[in-house]
Amino acid sequence: MEDKWTKYFQNELTDSEKQELFSRINTDRELKNDFARLNNIWGVSQLLEQKQDAETARAGRQRLYNTMSRKKNRSLLLSVLKYAAIICLVFTVSRYFTKNYPADHNTIYTEIHVPSGQRLHITLADGSSVWLSPQSHLKLPNEFSRDNRTVELDGEGFFDVVKDSERPFIVKSKGYNIEVIGTQFNLFSYSKNPRYEAHLIEGKVQAYSDPDKKDAIMLSSNEKVSLIDGRLVKSVSYYDNKDFITSGIYNFHATQFIDILEYLALWYDVGFDIKGEVMLTTRVNAKFRLNDDIENILTALQNVFQFNFKRPANTNKIEISK
């Protein structure tokens, strides 16, 4: 089995071999848990492939290959957890980190930080998945409890939740909860930004802050909930950014220029200094790939909206002017 893991992550399996592997995973809970952990570590390791640490990234991945090819299935899991510590060390050097720490009831949590200009796909212990946007933090247990599946988010995440009627899936953020059984939804909730917004793509969810759910709001497909004047308000959702989830291409349709700058400020960890009479409420249509440099994105935006920008050397500020 360890040879199949190695070939899978090196993309060397044929279509029929992949089908056989996933058939086994779907019928074997232990294999499914192993795959989720390995897949998360592999996804995190992709963030290491930067110019300044390319050699470290390649060496780290080779250690993963060697570990998977040497160990049997049970000892493989222990080695994978050790490898997570190696990734943690590299992330510290690169300013990207994943850290494990014990909490009450011997639960082990993982906290993941996605750096600016990057996205990360995580497979959770129950088979659910989440795409995390730049500058997002996700805290999750390595194994969900028998009663619920709870994670904590600071940032933006698109969740594709596996149905489990016995254990609701709960995303905690800013003192509010999004609770589902199984569905797809996008939650925008950065602590450094006042906006809180959840778009339901399909299924049903409820949003609430009161532990007894006295203020719960039920959402159906194509509805959203927003925090307005300190309370949750339901409205129609026009979320159309599935391309962003699958390919990292973000599509702004008739979006105010100030809102685009707000996204860029969060995703690239920069501040904008507005000079003069820039028409910030002008609505703009734009599409760009998230892994582009912010300077390239702003240059592309100049093709649809007239403005000037400059970034003083060694600063985290970008000046926008007419």
FILUMLUM-827501 format. One record per atom (N, C-alpha, C): residue in three letters; x, y, z. Coordinates in steps of 0.05 Angstrom, whole numbers, plus 5000, padded with zeros to 4 digits. Example, Ala and Ser with C-alpha at 12.3 -4.5 7.8 and 13.67 -1.06 7.14 Angstrom:
BEGIN
ALA526448865156/ALA524649105156/ALA526449345156/SER525749555142/SER527349795143/SER525850015157/
//
This chain:
BEGIN
MET501649765000/MET500050005000/MET501750255000/GLU504050245015/GLU505750485016/GLU506750564989/ASP507150364971/ASP508050424944/ASP505950584929/LYS503350514933/LYS501150654920/LYS501050944930/TRP501450994956/TRP501451264966/TRP503651434952/THR506051314950/THR508251454938/THR507651534909/LYS506651334894/LYS506051384866/LYS503751584862/TYR501851574881/TYR499551764879/TYR500552054881/PHE502252104902/PHE503152384907/PHE505252464887/GLN506452274873/GLN508252344851/GLN506852344824/ASN504152304825/ASN502552314801/ASN503452104780/GLU504051864790/GLU504951644772/GLU502951424769/LEU500651444782/LEU498551234779/LEU496951274753/THR496251044741/THR494451054718/THR491651104728/ASP489751174709/ASP487051224717/ASP485750984731/SER486350744721/SER485150504733/SER486350454760/GLU488950514764/GLU490150484790/GLU489050684810/LYS488550934801/LYS487251134818/LYS484451044827/GLN482950934808/GLN480250844814/GLN480250624835/GLU482250434832/GLU482450214851/GLU483250324878/LEU485150524879/LEU485950634904/LEU483650774919/PHE482050934905/PHE479951074917/PHE477650894925/SER477250674911/SER475350474919/SER476050354947/ARG478650304950/ARG479550194976/ARG479250404998/ILE479950654991/ILE479750875011/ILE476850905020/ASN474950895002/ASN472150935008/ASN470950715026/THR472250475026/THR471150255041/THR472750195066/ASP474950335070/ASP476750285093/ASP477150545108/ARG475950575132/ARG475950825147/ARG478850905154/GLU480550705162/GLU483250765170/GLU484850875146/LEU484450755123/LEU485850855099/LEU484851135092/LYS482251185096/LYS481151445090/LYS482351655108/ASN482651595134/ASN483951785152/ASN486851835145/ASP488251615138/ASP491051645130/ASP491251825105/PHE489451785086/PHE489551945062/PHE489052235067/ALA487152295085/ALA486552575092/ALA488952705104/ARG490352575122/ARG492752695135/ARG494952735115/LEU495452535098/LEU497552555078/LEU496952775058/ASN494452795050/ASN493652995031/ASN493953275042/ASN493353315068/ASN493653575080/ASN496553655081/ILE498353465089/ILE501153525090/ILE502253595062/TRP501353435042/TRP502253495015/TRP501253775006/GLY498753835012/GLY497754095004/GLY499254325017/VAL499854295043/VAL501454505057/VAL504254525045/SER505354295038/SER508154305027/SER508254455001/GLN506054474986/GLN506054614960/GLN506654914965/LEU505955024988/LEU506455304993/LEU509355364997/LEU510955155001/LEU513855195005/LEU515355254980/GLU514155204956/GLU515555234931/GLU515855524924/GLN517455674938/GLN518155944933/GLN521055964924/LYS521756174910/LYS524456204900/LYS526556184923/GLN525956304946/GLN527956324967/GLN528356054981/ASP526455864978/ASP526855614993/ASP526155374975/ALA526755394950/ALA526055174931/ALA527554914939/GLU530154944946/GLU531754704952/GLU530654574978/THR529854734997/THR528754625022/THR526154485017/ALA524454594999/ALA521954474992/ALA522354204979/ARG524254194960/ARG524753944945/ARG525853734965/ALA527653814982/ALA528753625002/ALA526553515020/GLY524753695029/GLY522653615047/GLY520753415033/ARG520053465008/ARG518353284994/ARG519653014990/GLN522253014984/GLN523652764981/GLN523652595006/ARG523852735030/ARG523652595055/ARG520852465058/LEU518852605048/LEU516152485049/LEU515952235032/TYR517052255007/TYR517052024989/TYR518551785002/ASN520851835014/ASN522451625026/ASN521051505050/THR519651675065/THR518151575088/THR515951395079/MET514451485059/MET512151325050/MET513051055038/SER515351055025/SER516250805012/SER517450605031/ARG518450705055/ARG519850535074/ARG517850405094/LYS515850545102/LYS514250465125/LYS511750305117/LYS510950135134/LYS508350005131/LYS506150195140/ASN503650115136/ASN501450305139/ASN501250425166/ARG501550275188/ARG501250385215/ARG503550565222/SER506050465217/SER508350635224/SER508450875205/LEU507250845181/LEU507251075162/LEU505851315175/LEU503651265189/LEU502151485201/LEU503851635221/LEU505451495238/LEU507151615257/LEU509251785243/SER510351675222/SER512451825207/SER511252075194/VAL508852055185/VAL507552295173/VAL507252515193/LEU506552445218/LEU506252645239/LEU508952765245/LYS511152615244/LYS513752725248/LYS514452905225/TYR513652835201/TYR514253005178/TYR512753265180/ALA510453265193/ALA509053525197/ALA510653715214/ALA512253605233/ALA513953775249/ALA516153895232/ILE517153745212/ILE519253855194/ILE518054085178/ILE515654045168/ILE514254255153/ILE513954505170/CYS513254455196/CYS512954685215/CYS515454845217/LEU517754705218/LEU520354845220/LEU520855005195/VAL520354895172/VAL520855035146/VAL518955275144/PHE516455235153/PHE514555465152/PHE515455695169/THR516655635192/THR517655845210/THR519756005196/VAL521655865182/VAL523756005167/VAL522556175145/SER520456065132/SER519256195108/SER517056395116/ARG516456415142/ARG514256585151/ARG511556445146/TYR511556195139/TYR509056035136/TYR509255815157/PHE506955775171/PHE507255575193/PHE504655415196/THR505055165206/THR502954995215/THR503754895242/LYS502054925263/LYS502954835289/LYS500754665302/ASN501654455316/ASN499954275331/ASN500354325360/TYR498154325375/TYR498454355404/TYR496054225418/PRO496554115442/PRO494453975457/PRO492354155469/ALA489954065471/ALA487854225485/ALA486454035505/ASP484254125516/ASP482753965535/ASP481853705522/HIS481453495539/HIS480553235530/HIS482453105510/ASN484953185511/ASN487053065494/ASN486553095465/THR484953295457/THR484553355429/THR486953495418/ILE487853405395/ILE490053535381/ILE488953715359/TYR489853965359/TYR488854155339/TYR491154235320/THR490454295296/THR492354405277/THR491354685269/GLU493154875269/GLU492555145261/GLU494155205236/ILE492755285215/ILE494055335189/ILE493755625182/HIS495955745173/HIS495956015163/HIS496656015133/VAL495056135117/VAL495656155088/VAL496956425083/PRO499256435071/PRO500656685066/PRO499356855045/SER500257105043/SER499157285023/SER499657184995/GLY497657224977/GLY497957144949/GLY497856844944/GLN497056684964/GLN496956394962/GLN494156294969/ARG493456054960/ARG491055914967/ARG491855634976/LEU490055514992/LEU490755245002/LEU488155075003/HIS488354824993/HIS486154634994/HIS486754435016/ILE484854405034/ILE485154225057/ILE482954015056/THR483653755060/THR481653545064/THR481453485093/LEU479153505104/LEU478653475133/LEU478453175140/ALA478453125166/ALA478452845176/ALA475952695167/ASP473652835162/ASP471252695155/ASP470852675124/GLY472852765109/GLY472652765080/GLY471753025068/SER470753205085/SER469953475075/SER472453625066/SER472053835051/SER474453985042/SER473854285043/VAL476054435044/VAL475754725045/VAL478054845029/TRP477355055013/TRP479255214999/TRP479555475015/LEU482055525024/LEU482555755041/LEU483855975024/SER482756225027/SER483856455013/SER486356565027/PRO487856745014/PRO490256855026/PRO489756985053/GLN491756975070/GLN491657095097/GLN489356985114/SER488656735109/SER486556595125/SER487856415146/HIS486556385169/HIS487456215190/HIS485156015195/LEU485855755196/LEU483855545202/LEU484955375225/LYS483255345246/LYS483955175268/LYS482054935267/LEU483154695267/LEU481454455264/LEU482654225280/PRO480854055290/PRO481853815305/PRO482853605285/ASN484853455293/ASN485753235276/ASN483653015274/GLU481853005293/GLU479652815292/GLU477252945305/PHE474952935290/PHE472553055300/PHE471252895323/SER469753035340/SER468352895362/SER466052735352/ARG464752585370/ARG462452425363/ARG459952595359/ASP459952835370/ASP457553005370/ASP457453215348/ASN459753315340/ASN459753525319/ASN462453525305/ARG462553685284/ARG465053735269/ARG465554035269/THR467054135287/THR467454425291/THR470154515283/VAL470254725268/VAL472854865261/VAL472555155266/GLU474755305268/GLU474755595272/GLU476155725249/LEU474955935238/LEU476056075215/LEU476456365220/ASP478756475212/ASP479256755211/ASP480156805182/GLY478456905165/GLY479156935137/GLY476856865118/GLU477456735097/GLU475456655077/GLU475856365069/GLY473656205069/GLY473855925061/GLY471455835046/PHE471855675026/PHE469655545011/PHE469555255021/PHE467355185034/PHE467054925047/PHE465254735030/ASP466254495025/ASP464654285013/ASP464354065033/VAL462054055047/VAL461753895071/VAL460453625065/VAL461653415074/VAL460553145071/VAL458153115090/LYS455953005080/LYS453552975096/LYS453952775119/ASP453052855143/ASP453152685166/ASP450952785185/SER448552665184/SER446252755199/SER446652735229/GLU448552565237/GLU449052525266/GLU450952735277/ARG452552855260/ARG454553055270/ARG454453305252/PRO453153515262/PRO453153755246/PRO455953875243/PHE456354015221/PHE458954145215/PHE458554445222/ILE460354545240/ILE460054815250/ILE462654975244/VAL462355215233/VAL464655395229/VAL464255625247/LYS466055665266/LYS465955885285/LYS467656115276/SER466656365277/SER468156595270/SER466756845280/LYS468357025293/LYS467357285302/LYS464957255322/GLY464757035336/GLY462556995354/GLY460056885342/TYR460156825316/TYR457856715301/TYR458456435292/ASN456356275287/ASN456656005278/ASN455055965252/ILE456355815233/ILE454955715210/ILE454855415214/GLU452355305215/GLU451955025221/GLU450554885198/VAL451654655189/VAL450554515166/VAL450754215172/ILE449254065155/ILE449453775156/ILE451353685133/GLY450753785109/GLY452453725086/GLY451753915064/THR453554075054/THR452954275035/THR455454415024/GLN455054615007/GLN457254784998/GLN456555075005/PHE458555215017/PHE458055495023/PHE460755635025/ASN460755905021/ASN463156065024/ASN462756265047/LEU464756275065/LEU464556455088/LEU466856645086/PHE466156905088/PHE468157125088/PHE468057245116/SER470257225132/SER470157315159/SER473057355169/TYR474257575161/TYR476957655171/TYR476657825196/SER478257765216/SER478057915241/SER478858215237/LYS480558265218/LYS481458545213/LYS479658695193/ASN477358575187/ASN475458705169/ASN472658675181/PRO471058885181/PRO468458865194/PRO466358685180/ARG466958615155/ARG464958465139/ARG464758175148/TYR462358075151/TYR461757795156/TYR459657715137/GLU460157515120/GLU458257445099/GLU458557145091/ALA456357005091/ALA456356725083/ALA454456685060/HIS455456575038/HIS453856515014/HIS453356215013/LEU450856135012/LEU450155855009/LEU449855784980/ILE451455584971/ILE451355504943/ILE449155294939/GLU449155094956/GLU447054884955/GLU446654764982/GLY444254654987/GLY443654535013/GLY442254735031/LYS442554695057/LYS441354875077/LYS443454915100/VAL443455155111/VAL445055215134/VAL443555395153/GLN444455415178/GLN443355605196/GLN445655765208/ALA445256025212/ALA447256205223/ALA446056305250/TYR447756325270/TYR446856415296/TYR449256485314/SER448656635335/SER450756705355/SER449956605383/ASP447356595388/ASP446356505414/ASP446756205417/PRO447856105439/PRO448255815443/PRO445755655441/ASP443455775448/ASP440855645446/ASP439555675419/LYS440955815400/LYS440055855372/LYS437456015371/LYS436956195391/LYS434556355390/LYS434556555368/ASP436956635358/ASP437156825336/ASP437856695309/ALA437456425308/ALA438256275284/ALA436756375259/ILE438256395237/ILE437156455211/ILE437656225192/MET435556125179/MET435755895161/MET436255995133/LEU438155885119/LEU438755955091/LEU438255715073/SER437155775049/SER436855575028/SER438755645006/SER438855474985/SER440755514963/SER440455794951/ASN442755914945/ASN442856184932/ASN441856404950/GLU442156364976/GLU441656574996/GLU444256635011/LYS444356865024/LYS446756935040/LYS445857065065/VAL447657065085/VAL447157205110/VAL449457405114/SER448857645122/SER450857855126/SER450457975154/LEU452658085164/LEU452558225190/LEU452158525184/ILE449858625191/ILE449158905186/ILE448259035212/ASP449659245220/ASP448959395245/ASP448759205269/GLY450559015270/GLY450658835293/GLY448758605293/ARG447258565271/ARG445558325271/ARG445658195243/LEU444957935243/LEU445057785218/LEU442557835201/VAL442957875176/VAL440757945157/VAL440957755133/LYS438757635125/LYS438657455102/LYS437857605077/SER439057525054/SER438357645028/SER439057445006/VAL438557524981/VAL439157364958/VAL442157364953/SER443257134946/SER446157124940/SER446657114910/TYR448557274901/TYR449357274873/TYR452257174870/TYR452956994888/TYR455756894888/TYR456356754862/ASP458456834847/ASP459056714821/ASP462056674818/ASN463356594840/ASN466256564839/ASN467156274843/LYS465756084830/LYS466655814831/LYS469355774816/ASP469755944796/ASP472355934782/ASP474655994802/PHE474156164821/PHE476156234841/PHE476855984858/ILE474755824864/ILE475155594881/ILE476755384866/THR476155334841/THR477355114827/THR480055184814/SER480355434806/SER482755504790/SER484155754800/GLY483155884820/GLY484556124831/GLY484056374814/ILE482156374796/ILE481456604780/ILE479156754792/TYR479556994801/TYR477457144814/TYR476057334795/ASN473457324796/ASN471757474777/ASN470257694792/PHE470857944786/PHE469358164798/PHE467358264777/HIS464758254783/HIS462758344764/HIS461258584775/ALA461558814762/ALA460259064770/ALA460759114800/THR463359084807/THR464159124835/THR465459394839/GLN464659524861/GLN465859794866/GLN468859764869/PHE470259964859/PHE473259964859/PHE474259944888/ILE472960074907/ILE473760064935/ILE473559784946/ASP471559634937/ASP471259354946/ASP473459174936/ILE474359224911/ILE476559074900/ILE479059134915/LEU479559384922/LEU481859454938/LEU481759324965/GLU479359294976/GLU479059175002/GLU479958875001/TYR479158734980/TYR480058454976/TYR483058444974/LEU484158614957/LEU487058604952/LEU488658674977/ALA487558854993/ALA488958925019/ALA489058685037/LEU486858535038/LEU486858295055/LEU488558075044/TRP488358015018/TRP489757795006/TRP492757835005/TYR493658085001/TYR496458134997/TYR497758275021/ASP496158315042/ASP497258435067/ASP498558705061/VAL497058875047/VAL498059145041/VAL495959355050/GLY496759605051/GLY494959825056/GLY494860005032/PHE492560125028/PHE492260315005/PHE491960605016/ASP493460785005/ASP493361065012/ASP492161214989/ILE489661304992/ILE488161434970/ILE488961734969/LYS489861824946/LYS490662104942/LYS488862234921/GLY487762464928/GLY486062614909/GLY483262494906/GLU481962574885/GLU479162494881/GLU478862254863/VAL479562024874/VAL479161764860/VAL476261674864/MET474961604842/MET472161524842/MET471961234853/LEU472061204879/LEU472160944892/LEU469660774888/THR467360914883/THR464860764880/THR464260684851/THR466060744833/THR465660654805/THR465660354804/ARG463760244789/ARG463559954787/ARG465259844764/VAL466759634770/VAL468759534751/VAL468259234747/ASN468659144722/ASN468758864715/ASN471658784712/ALA472558584726/ALA475358504725/ALA475558204731/LYS477558084720/LYS478257804725/LYS481257774726/PHE482257644747/PHE485157604748/PHE485757354765/ARG488157254761/ARG489057014775/ARG490457104801/LEU489656974822/LEU490557054849/LEU493557034853/ASN494856854840/ASN497756824845/ASN499457024829/ASP498157214815/ASP499657434803/ASP500657624824/ASP502757774818/ASP503657984836/ASP501558204838/ILE501358334861/ILE499358544863/ILE499858774844/GLU502358824838/GLU502959044818/GLU501858964791/ASN502058714783/ASN500958624757/ASN497958644757/ILE496658584780/ILE493758604781/ILE492858894779/LEU494159074793/LEU493459354791/LEU493959464763/THR496059374750/THR496559454722/THR494259364704/ALA493359114708/ALA491059014692/ALA488559174697/LEU488059254722/LEU485759414729/LEU485759684716/GLN488159784710/GLN488360044697/GLN487260034668/ASN486959794657/ASN485759774631/ASN482759814630/VAL481459794654/VAL478559824655/VAL477760054673/PHE479660174687/PHE479060404705/PHE481460574707/GLN481160834702/GLN483461024702/GLN484261104730/PHE486661024737/PHE487861104762/PHE490861054760/ASN492361174779/ASN495261134780/ASN495961014807/PHE498160864808/PHE499060754833/PHE502060744834/LYS503060754858/LYS505960724863/LYS506360604890/ARG508460454893/ARG509160324918/ARG511860414927/PRO512060594946/PRO514660684956/PRO516360454965/ALA518960474960/ALA520760254967/ALA520660184997/ASN520759925002/ASN520959815029/ASN518559895047/THR516259915035/THR513759975050/THR511659775045/ASN509659775062/ASN507359595058/ASN504959755049/LYS505359995038/LYS503260165029/LYS503460204998/ILE501060234986/ILE500860294958/ILE499160544955/GLU500260744941/GLU498860994937/GLU497160984912/ILE494561044915/ILE492661054892/ILE491861344887/SER492161434862/SER491461704856/SER490061714829/LYS488861944823/LYS487461984797/LYS489462044775/
//
